[in-house]
């Protein structure tokens, strides 16, 4: 499902620039409009509108035009034009994979829209920020920004914006395997796009729907929607959307086994993406091309396509840019919060002044009425009474002022405490989110598995943002070494142990050149004991449960060693356990060398490695654990299915058992490998 990232960029950047053209005008036609404009502001507006449309098909050229437009707007003090130009340039930067620059431009554009009171502009900037968090795998933050944008569009009944938000939320539900909900959102968005006759929006909705049907292996529906998207985007001359349609259609033909047709449409989309520098779409197209060449046994072309894919991925994966994007967003949120707090303090001050004024007027009025009443009875007594009342009034006024000062001090203290708590919470949340990016970057590419096994899946689901479970893959000589591990704890403590475990495995196998699983586990135990300074007089709970296999496809031999995580092999509908040693990687009361098991594999054997996340999950309805024996029975039952479908079934089973009201109790990792 993570491969969805490579072709989504054209789908989710559909927050349009005001009244956008349905078809990009030629340079000659836009020059006629500029020449015939009645004033400089109108000329600039035509230029920004044209460059905004050009951002989708020629980002590099669009940026050059927009740089000039931004300067002109600043000279003319044309705030809305400046904000529109900044937003269009943010889209162009995003299409070229420059997310740091795109986020900075989105923030600047949003600030100007807020300054001039343009809520629709703020909404489309929220959508753009949501897109960037989407590409960082921060789905909760992306959903937050898309929902904020949706509220504004619904407030103003802007159907194009509503359709865009629904489509983006549908993509996130697709990422999280909620396909029925994803289709519901996409079809709602399609109907709104048709109602507004937004041709690009209609084409993009069809591409999104085709993607979901592809994931569900409903190839007839996927091909139908992809062809409709191609027809519309070709008429619009929209290169980016047309490329995405070709990509979906090529995937349909690949799955149907029509390799010539698949290669034809793949070549078209690769040519377009190189031309417009759409690196995410290009990466997915190259990955699909690699799989296609591999399936027809043209290994030289498959290797060439794979090398180009790795080069494109290296361009996209830049952790320094990601950190700067998060820093920009934090600065934006902080400044926004400070402005809101200043406005709230001013409102409170005005309300307090009004309240005290009314209170004083009420007291003075009561004193005056009493004075008039007493003066009619007796002038002398009235004068004495007035003096007494004035004295009491002064005392009450002083008491009220004292209470007001105390109340104000208390309010200041409460506000300071609130801001401190919010700052600490935001700081912790941002740190954990960034730690998740670092941990994800350390995990190996799943593509290596495809070089040694006919099919595979990795179901990886952290309980919190970061995980104590990890998997590790290393190619060595003619073999592949694979490990599945569960570190003590979850969340931040578990993730630190997992990063430590990955580092030690890289050192033991990569530097020390050990490849035999039992010897690797012995060395790993020594390293873990050393780092925690464990001894018989200082028993600690830190440790790692791990299963490690080494497989040579030429000999079809597999060797295994495990620390509390067993190896399971399903053959002809029967699943056999190869037990692990009952010692973890750490200090054990009865410590000995790890054992080694050798297994001869047969074609279509399925290897299962998993941690205890699913078996220990508490069911909402029963209040009991799922148990390992039930997991083994479930895996045996679904073993005839393709492994990609098995991954979906495991997720559905887990969600049904956990229930909507219960939380996930532990990190989850399940790996399936088919010989």
C-alpha positions as a printed Julia matrix, in Angstrom:
675×3 Matrix{Float64}:
   0.0     0.0     0.0
   2.95    2.32    0.56
   3.48    2.28   -3.21
   0.38    4.47   -3.49
   2.65    7.44   -2.64
   4.37    7.29   -6.02
   1.32    8.21   -8.06
  -0.87   10.3    -5.69
   0.67   13.72   -6.12
  -1.56   14.68   -9.04
  -4.59   13.35   -7.18
  -4.28   15.33   -3.98
  -3.06   18.72   -5.24
  -6.42   19.75   -6.72
  -7.13   22.8    -4.57
  -7.54   25.18   -7.51
  -6.48   28.82   -7.91
  -9.81   30.65   -7.83
 -11.36   30.49  -11.34
  -8.93   28.14  -13.1
  -9.03   27.46  -16.83
 -10.56   24.13  -17.86
  -7.76   23.87  -20.44
  -4.32   25.48  -20.31
  -4.28   28.42  -22.78
  -1.42   28.9   -25.25
   1.25   31.55  -24.74
  -0.14   33.49  -27.7
  -3.7    33.52  -26.36
  -2.63   34.57  -22.85
  -0.47   37.32  -24.36
  -3.56   38.65  -26.15
  -5.43   38.76  -22.82
  -2.5    40.52  -21.12
  -2.13   43.06  -23.93
  -5.86   43.85  -23.91
  -6.14   44.13  -20.1
  -7.43   47.49  -18.86
  -4.94   47.87  -16.0
  -1.75   46.38  -14.5
  -3.62   44.45  -11.82
  -5.76   42.64  -14.41
  -2.67   41.84  -16.5
  -1.01   40.34  -13.44
  -4.13   38.31  -12.61
  -4.09   36.72  -16.11
  -0.4    35.88  -15.72
  -0.94   34.22  -12.28
  -3.96   32.24  -13.55
  -1.98   30.93  -16.51
   1.06   30.02  -14.4
  -1.21   28.3   -11.86
  -2.56   25.99  -14.56
   0.94   25.5   -16.02
   2.15   24.22  -12.61
   0.36   20.91  -13.29
   2.06   20.25  -16.66
   5.36   22.2   -16.66
   6.36   23.05  -13.06
   9.79   24.44  -13.98
   8.4    26.97  -16.48
   5.55   27.84  -14.1
   8.0    28.77  -11.29
   9.87   31.24  -13.53
   6.64   33.06  -14.41
   5.45   33.04  -10.79
   8.72   34.51   -9.43
   8.15   37.58  -11.64
   4.46   37.67  -10.68
   5.24   37.69   -6.94
   7.54   40.71   -7.33
   4.95   42.55   -9.45
   2.2    41.84   -6.91
   4.36   43.21   -4.09
   5.08   46.4    -6.05
   1.36   46.85   -6.81
   0.46   45.93   -3.18
  -1.91   43.35   -4.71
  -2.15   41.04   -1.65
  -4.51   38.43   -3.09
  -2.41   38.17   -6.26
   0.73   37.66   -4.16
  -0.98   34.94   -2.08
  -2.28   33.16   -5.23
   1.18   33.27   -6.84
   2.85   31.87   -3.7
   0.31   29.03   -3.54
   0.76   28.17   -7.26
   4.53   28.08   -6.82
   4.07   25.75   -3.8
   2.19   23.32   -6.08
   4.96   23.51   -8.71
   7.63   22.79   -6.05
   5.6    19.84   -4.76
   5.34   18.3    -8.25
   9.16   18.39   -8.41
   9.45   16.77   -4.95
  10.71   19.89   -3.16
   8.52   19.58   -0.03
  10.57   21.93    2.16
  10.16   24.79   -0.32
   6.5    23.87   -0.89
   5.68   23.97    2.86
   7.37   27.38    3.29
   5.38   28.85    0.39
   2.12   27.34    1.73
   2.71   28.99    5.13
   3.48   32.4     3.59
   0.43   32.2     1.32
  -1.84   31.19    4.22
  -0.61   34.13    6.34
  -1.52   36.61    3.6
  -4.95   35.04    3.06
  -5.62   35.31    6.81
  -4.48   38.94    6.79
  -6.96   39.9     4.02
  -9.77   37.7     5.42
  -9.87   35.24    2.48
 -11.08   32.0     4.13
 -11.2    30.03    0.85
  -7.51   30.77    0.32
  -6.72   29.6     3.85
  -8.65   26.39    3.16
  -6.7    25.49    0.04
  -3.41   26.15    1.92
  -4.6    23.79    4.69
  -5.18   21.22    1.96
  -1.66   21.72    0.64
  -0.16   21.28    4.13
  -2.23   18.13    4.57
  -0.73   16.8     1.32
   2.83   17.24    2.59
   2.04   15.43    5.87
   0.45   12.67    3.74
   3.77   12.12    1.94
   5.55   12.01    5.33
   3.24    9.12    6.41
   1.82   11.33    9.16
  -1.81   10.4     8.41
  -3.38   11.84   11.63
  -1.86   15.27   10.89
  -2.89   15.05    7.23
  -6.49   14.18    8.22
  -6.52   17.15   10.64
  -5.61   19.65    7.91
  -7.95   18.11    5.3
 -10.86   18.24    7.79
 -10.07   21.89    8.66
 -10.14   22.73    4.96
 -13.41   20.79    4.52
 -15.11   22.79    7.31
 -14.29   26.07    5.56
 -15.46   24.83    2.15
 -18.71   23.51    3.62
 -19.24   26.84    5.41
 -19.07   28.67    2.07
 -20.71   25.82    0.06
 -17.72   25.58   -2.29
 -18.39   22.28   -3.99
 -15.06   22.02   -5.85
 -13.13   22.36   -2.58
 -15.46   19.9    -0.83
 -14.87   17.37   -3.63
 -11.09   17.79   -3.32
 -11.14   17.2     0.45
 -13.36   14.12    0.08
 -10.96   12.71   -2.51
  -7.91   13.3    -0.3
  -9.59   11.7     2.73
 -10.53    8.78    0.5
  -6.84    8.27   -0.35
  -5.96    8.08    3.34
  -8.69    5.49    3.96
  -7.24    3.53    1.03
  -3.79    3.67    2.69
  -5.31    2.22    5.89
  -7.13   -0.62    4.06
 -10.63    0.84    4.59
 -11.58    0.3     0.94
 -15.37    0.58    1.23
 -15.07    3.92    3.03
 -12.44    5.09    0.54
 -14.77    4.31   -2.4
 -17.66    6.09   -0.64
 -15.61    9.31   -0.31
 -14.27    9.11   -3.87
 -17.72    8.62   -5.43
 -19.12   11.53   -3.38
 -16.28   13.68   -4.67
 -16.88   12.52   -8.26
 -20.54   13.55   -8.11
 -19.61   17.04   -6.86
 -16.96   17.41   -9.6
 -19.52   16.43  -12.25
 -22.02   18.92  -10.81
 -19.44   21.73  -11.14
 -18.27   20.35  -14.54
 -14.67   20.41  -13.27
 -13.0    18.25  -15.94
  -9.67   17.84  -14.17
 -11.42   16.99  -10.91
 -13.56   14.36  -12.7
 -10.46   12.77  -14.27
  -8.6    12.67  -10.95
 -11.61   11.12   -9.17
 -11.69    8.32  -11.81
  -7.94    7.71  -11.25
  -8.46    7.48   -7.47
 -11.35    5.02   -7.93
  -9.28    2.95  -10.39
  -6.46    2.76   -7.82
  -8.8     1.41   -5.13
 -10.26   -1.21   -7.47
  -6.7    -2.26   -8.46
  -5.83   -2.85   -4.81
  -9.02   -4.92   -4.45
  -8.12   -6.86   -7.7
 -11.38   -5.71   -9.36
  -9.6    -5.23  -12.68
 -12.66   -4.66  -14.92
 -13.81   -1.68  -12.83
 -10.24   -0.41  -12.5
  -9.64   -0.47  -16.27
 -12.97    1.24  -16.99
 -12.19    4.17  -14.67
  -8.58    4.49  -15.89
  -9.69    4.75  -19.54
 -12.29    7.41  -18.65
  -9.6     9.45  -16.86
  -7.29    9.17  -19.92
 -10.06   10.34  -22.25
 -10.81   13.46  -20.17
  -7.2    14.44  -19.36
  -6.13   13.98  -23.02
  -8.84   16.45  -24.04
  -7.55   18.89  -21.39
  -3.9    18.36  -22.48
  -3.15   17.86  -18.75
   0.18   15.95  -18.8
   0.29   15.06  -15.1
  -3.23   13.64  -14.92
  -2.82   11.88  -18.29
   0.37   10.24  -17.02
  -1.45    8.99  -13.93
  -4.22    7.49  -16.08
  -1.67    5.67  -18.27
  -0.02    4.35  -15.09
  -3.27    2.87  -13.74
  -4.12    1.3   -17.12
  -0.62   -0.21  -17.39
  -1.05   -1.78  -13.93
  -4.38   -3.3   -15.05
  -2.79   -4.89  -18.12
   0.16   -6.16  -16.05
  -2.15   -7.92  -13.61
  -4.19   -9.32  -16.54
  -0.98  -10.73  -18.07
  -1.16   -8.51  -21.19
   2.49   -7.48  -20.98
   2.82   -5.73  -24.36
  -0.07   -3.37  -23.56
   1.3    -2.81  -20.07
   4.75   -1.88  -21.44
   3.2     0.5   -24.01
   1.38    2.57  -21.38
   4.31    2.39  -18.95
   6.59    3.9   -21.61
   4.1     6.73  -22.15
   3.86    7.65  -18.47
   7.65    7.41  -17.92
   8.3     9.79  -20.85
   5.77   12.32  -19.5
   7.11   12.16  -15.92
  10.71   12.71  -17.01
   9.56   15.7   -19.02
   7.59   17.39  -16.19
   9.9    16.13  -13.37
   7.05   14.37  -11.54
   9.38   12.16   -9.46
   6.77   10.39   -7.31
   4.8     9.19  -10.34
   8.08    8.33  -12.08
   9.22    6.2    -9.11
   6.02    4.15   -9.12
   6.17    3.72  -12.92
   9.78    2.49  -12.7
   8.85    0.05   -9.92
   5.99   -1.31  -12.03
   8.33   -1.58  -15.04
  10.88   -3.49  -12.94
   8.23   -6.0   -11.85
   7.01   -6.36  -15.44
  10.49   -7.1   -16.88
  11.14   -9.51  -14.0
   7.89  -11.39  -14.64
   8.81  -11.92  -18.34
  12.38  -12.94  -17.3
  14.09  -10.0   -19.03
  16.48   -9.57  -16.13
  18.9    -7.1   -17.74
  16.13   -4.57  -18.4
  14.65   -5.27  -14.96
  18.02   -4.46  -13.33
  18.35   -1.27  -15.37
  14.86   -0.09  -14.38
  15.49   -0.98  -10.72
  18.73    1.03  -10.62
  16.94    4.07  -12.04
  14.19    3.56   -9.43
  16.76    3.63   -6.6
  18.24    6.87   -7.99
  14.83    8.55   -8.05
  14.01    7.33   -4.5
  17.31    8.76   -3.22
  16.28   12.14   -4.65
  12.98   12.0    -2.76
  14.18   10.65    0.62
  15.94   13.64    2.21
  15.58   13.61    5.99
  17.08   17.11    6.38
  14.25   18.57    4.25
  11.7    16.7     6.33
  13.1    18.18    9.56
  13.02   21.69    8.1
   9.41   21.21    6.97
   8.37   20.22   10.49
  10.29   23.22   11.89
   8.46   25.57    9.5
   5.09   24.07   10.45
   5.88   24.4    14.19
   6.81   28.07   13.69
   3.59   28.66   11.76
   1.42   27.0    14.46
   3.22   28.93   17.25
   2.73   32.32   15.59
  -0.91   31.52   14.9
  -1.47   30.52   18.56
   0.21   33.7    19.83
  -2.05   35.89   17.68
  -5.14   34.05   18.96
  -4.0    34.45   22.59
  -3.36   38.2    22.14
  -6.84   38.63   20.67
  -8.39   36.67   23.57
  -6.52   38.75   26.19
  -7.72   41.99   24.58
 -11.31   40.74   24.52
 -11.1    39.76   28.21
  -9.7    43.19   29.11
 -12.58   45.01   27.35
 -15.16   42.74   28.99
 -13.67   43.33   32.45
 -13.68   47.13   32.0
 -17.33   47.02   30.92
 -18.29   44.8    33.87
 -16.56   47.01   36.44
 -18.14   50.12   34.91
 -21.63   48.62   35.17
 -20.94   47.53   38.76
 -19.81   51.01   39.81
 -22.78   52.64   38.05
 -25.14   50.28   39.84
 -23.64   51.08   43.27
 -23.66   54.82   42.58
 -27.28   54.7    41.42
 -28.35   52.83   44.54
 -26.55   55.34   46.77
 -28.12   58.29   44.95
 -31.63   56.85   45.28
 -31.11   56.25   49.01
 -29.77   59.76   49.44
 -32.84   61.35   47.78
 -35.19   59.24   49.89
 -33.48   60.2    53.18
 -33.2    63.89   52.27
 -36.99   64.17   52.05
 -37.36   62.85   55.6
 -34.67   64.82   57.31
 -31.96   67.03   55.78
 -29.51   66.7    58.65
 -29.79   62.91   58.87
 -29.55   62.73   55.09
 -26.22   64.55   55.07
 -24.82   62.24   57.76
 -26.11   59.19   55.91
 -24.55   60.42   52.64
 -21.14   60.78   54.32
 -21.41   57.24   55.71
 -22.44   55.81   52.34
 -19.6    57.55   50.54
 -17.14   56.08   53.0
 -18.57   52.59   52.55
 -18.6    53.03   48.78
 -14.91   53.94   48.74
 -14.09   50.9    50.86
 -16.12   48.61   48.58
 -14.41   50.08   45.54
 -11.01   49.36   47.03
 -12.07   45.79   47.85
 -13.36   45.26   44.3
 -10.11   46.6    42.88
  -8.1    44.3    45.15
 -10.2    41.29   44.09
  -9.82   42.28   40.42
  -6.04   42.44   40.75
  -5.96   39.02   42.44
  -8.2    37.58   39.74
  -6.02   39.0    36.98
  -2.88   37.52   38.55
  -4.59   34.14   38.84
  -5.66   34.31   35.18
  -2.11   35.13   34.08
  -0.73   32.19   36.08
  -3.33   29.81   34.63
  -2.66   31.03   31.08
   1.12   30.61   31.5
   0.64   27.07   32.79
  -1.69   26.24   29.91
   0.79   27.55   27.34
   3.63   25.58   28.96
   1.61   22.35   28.88
   0.63   22.91   25.24
   4.22   23.71   24.27
   5.59   20.58   25.99
   2.89   18.38   24.47
   3.54   19.76   20.98
   7.28   19.35   21.43
   6.93   15.72   22.55
   4.46   14.91   19.74
   6.71   16.46   17.07
   9.75   14.62   18.44
   7.96   11.26   18.33
   6.71   11.94   14.78
  10.25   12.7    13.64
  11.55    9.59   15.46
   9.03    7.58   13.41
  10.55    8.95   10.19
  14.05    7.99   11.37
  12.95    4.48   12.4
  11.14    3.94    9.06
  14.27    5.03    7.18
  16.34    2.37    9.03
  14.0    -0.48    8.04
  15.23   -2.32    4.89
  13.45   -2.23    1.51
  10.93   -5.05    1.13
  11.89   -5.27   -2.57
  14.97   -7.37   -1.65
  12.65  -10.25   -0.64
  11.28  -10.42   -4.2
  14.75  -11.42   -5.47
  14.59  -14.69   -3.47
  10.9   -15.61   -3.03
   8.01  -15.89   -5.51
   5.62  -13.9    -3.28
   5.74  -12.18    0.11
   4.07   -9.74    2.49
   5.1    -7.69    5.55
   2.28   -6.65    7.92
   3.86   -3.99   10.18
   1.61   -2.04   12.59
   3.16   -0.1    15.52
   0.95    0.37   18.59
   2.12    3.95   18.99
   3.8     6.15   16.4
   7.13    4.32   16.83
   7.6     0.57   17.36
   9.56   -1.92   19.41
   9.13   -4.56   16.64
  11.42   -4.5    13.61
  12.42   -6.6    10.62
  15.9    -6.83    9.06
  17.06   -8.11    5.66
  20.61   -8.6     4.33
  21.9   -10.18    1.1
  25.11  -12.15    1.62
  26.79  -14.2    -1.14
  24.01  -16.32   -2.72
  21.74  -16.17    0.34
  19.35  -13.75    1.99
  19.33  -13.34    5.79
  16.02  -12.24    7.32
  15.2   -11.42   10.95
  11.91  -10.63   12.73
  12.32   -9.2    16.25
  10.32   -7.94   19.25
  12.16   -5.63   21.67
  11.06   -5.14   25.28
   8.31   -2.5    25.49
   6.75   -0.39   22.75
   6.56    3.28   21.86
   9.74    5.32   22.41
  11.59    2.81   24.72
  10.86   -0.05   22.35
  11.91    1.98   19.29
  15.27    2.83   20.89
  15.94   -0.88   21.5
  14.87   -1.7    17.91
  17.28    0.89   16.46
  20.03   -0.55   18.68
  19.2    -4.09   17.45
  19.32   -3.04   13.77
  22.68   -1.32   14.32
  24.2    -4.4    16.02
  22.95   -6.74   13.27
  24.5    -4.47   10.61
  27.8    -4.57   12.52
  27.79   -8.32   13.26
  26.89   -9.46    9.73
  28.13   -6.53    7.65
  31.43   -5.82    9.46
  32.29   -9.05   11.33
  31.08  -11.14    8.33
  29.12  -13.67   10.44
  26.22  -15.3     8.52
  25.22  -18.42   10.5
  22.05  -17.48   12.48
  23.0   -19.2    15.77
  26.41  -17.53   15.82
  24.83  -14.16   14.99
  22.41  -14.52   17.92
  25.26  -15.45   20.29
  27.14  -12.28   19.27
  23.98  -10.17   19.54
  23.39  -11.43   23.11
  26.92  -10.42   24.11
  26.38   -6.93   22.65
  23.03   -6.41   24.42
  24.4    -7.64   27.76
  27.38   -5.33   27.38
  25.33   -2.21   26.68
  23.09   -2.73   29.75
  25.96   -4.01   31.95
  23.86   -7.01   32.99
  25.22   -9.55   35.48
  23.71  -12.3    37.69
  23.5    -9.8    40.56
  21.67   -7.2    38.44
  18.82   -8.93   36.58
  17.12   -6.54   34.19
  14.14   -6.93   31.86
  15.63   -5.37   28.73
  15.98   -7.85   25.9
  15.07   -8.92   22.37
  13.02  -11.87   21.1
  14.12  -12.72   17.56
  13.85  -15.29   14.77
  16.58  -15.39   12.07
  16.69  -17.43    8.86
  19.26  -17.76    6.07
  17.9   -19.05    2.73
  19.82  -20.12   -0.4
  17.45  -20.47   -3.41
  20.02  -22.46   -5.38
  20.13  -25.29   -2.83
  16.62  -24.67   -1.47
  18.1   -25.01    2.03
  17.02  -22.85    4.98
  18.82  -22.61    8.32
  17.09  -21.12   11.38
  17.88  -20.01   14.9
  15.47  -18.27   17.26
  15.21  -16.64   20.66
  11.6   -17.21   21.81
  10.24  -16.66   18.26
   9.65  -19.89   16.34
   9.73  -20.63   12.61
   6.45  -21.87   11.01
   6.27  -23.54    7.58
   2.96  -24.3     5.83
   3.13  -27.14    3.28
   0.09  -28.59    1.49
  -2.38  -27.04    3.97
  -0.5   -28.19    7.12
   1.6   -25.88    9.29
   4.62  -27.17   11.24
   6.49  -25.36   14.03
  10.27  -25.33   14.29
  10.68  -24.22   17.92
  13.0   -21.45   19.04
  15.26  -21.62   22.09
  13.46  -20.48   25.27
  16.0   -17.72   25.87
  15.76  -14.07   24.88
  18.64  -11.91   23.65
  19.67  -10.61   27.07
  20.37  -12.27   30.38
  18.69  -15.66   31.07
  18.8   -17.77   34.23
  19.83  -20.79   32.15
  22.08  -19.47   29.42
  23.57  -21.65   26.66
  24.55  -21.39   22.99
  21.68  -21.01   20.52
  20.71  -24.07   18.46
  20.67  -24.25   14.64
  17.92  -25.95   12.6
  18.26  -26.86    8.89
  15.16  -27.35    6.69
  14.86  -28.51    3.08
  12.17  -26.45    1.39
   9.82  -27.42   -1.46
   8.13  -25.26   -4.07
   5.02  -23.39   -2.79
   6.09  -23.76    0.87
   5.06  -20.67    2.88
   7.3   -19.42    5.69
   5.65  -17.44    8.53
   7.56  -15.34   11.1
   5.68  -13.19   13.61
   5.91  -11.47   16.99
   3.32  -11.84   19.77
   1.37   -8.61   18.95
  -1.7   -10.33   17.46
  -1.77  -13.32   19.81
  -1.65  -11.02   22.88
  -4.35   -8.63   21.58
  -7.36   -8.33   23.94
 -10.71   -8.68   22.17
 -13.32   -6.03   23.0
 -16.19   -8.52   23.07
 -14.49  -11.38   24.96
 -11.94   -9.56   27.15
  -9.48  -12.38   26.33
  -6.26  -12.72   24.31
  -6.42  -13.97   20.7
  -3.77  -16.68   21.44
  -1.06  -18.09   19.18
  -2.9   -21.31   18.31
  -5.78  -19.31   16.83
  -3.34  -17.28   14.74
  -1.71  -20.46   13.39
  -5.15  -21.9    12.49
  -6.06  -18.64   10.72
  -2.78  -18.55    8.73
  -3.26  -22.18    7.71
  -6.82  -21.42    6.54
  -5.8   -18.48    4.33
  -2.53  -20.05    3.07
  -3.99  -20.92   -0.42
  -4.58  -17.17   -1.09
  -2.03  -14.88   -2.78
   0.15  -13.35   -0.08
  -1.02   -9.79   -0.85
  -4.58  -10.94   -0.1
  -3.37  -12.72    3.06
  -2.03   -9.38    4.34
  -5.46   -7.78    3.82
  -7.23  -10.7     5.54
  -4.87  -10.51    8.55
  -5.64   -6.8     8.97
  -9.41   -7.41    8.68
  -9.26  -10.25   11.22
  -7.23   -8.13   13.65
  -9.62   -5.14   13.4
 -12.68   -7.4    13.92
 -11.13   -9.07   16.98
  -9.87   -5.81   18.54
 -13.17   -3.95   17.96
 -13.68   -0.21   17.56
 -13.83    0.54   21.3
 -10.58   -1.18   22.3
  -7.0     0.01   21.77
  -4.16   -1.96   20.2
  -2.21   -3.55   23.07
   1.2    -4.15   21.45
   3.27   -3.61   18.29
   2.45   -6.08   15.47
   4.76   -7.68   12.88
   3.88  -10.64   10.63
   5.99  -11.74    7.62
   5.0   -14.29    4.96
   7.44  -15.72    2.34
   6.48  -18.14   -0.46
   9.1   -20.4    -2.06
